[in-house]
Amino acid sequence: MNNSQSANYQAGQAKGQAEEKSNQLMDQASNAAQSAKESMQQAGQQLQAKAQDAAEAVKDATGMKK
């Protein structure tokens, strides 16, 4: 293998490693985004449940509940 072939081989290796690292980082970012989305959905559901409980408490306190 001459110097040019060796340099081309090393460049190809470096490119492959960079692509793999990029793919790993994109997967990590995607996983983090999915986790954040799920956390926000859960927080929204909890907030909605608390708001419904508060509305029921107000209805009870004011006699509006039938």
C-alpha positions, 0 to 999 in steps of 0.5 A, a space after each residue: 500500500 503506497 502513501 496515497 492509498 494509505 492516506 485514502 484508507 485513513 480518510 475513509 476510516 475517519 469519515 466512517 467513524 465520524 458518521 457513526 459518532 454523528 448517528 449516535 449523537 442523533 439517536 441520543 438527541 432523539 431519545 432525549 426529545 422523546 423523553 422530554 415529550 413524555 414527561 411533558 405529557 405526564 405533567 399535563 395530565 397531572 395538571 389537568 387532573 388537579 384542575 378537575 379536582 379543584 373544580 369539583 371542590 369549588 362545586 362542592 363548596 358552593 353547592 353547585 354539584 348536583 
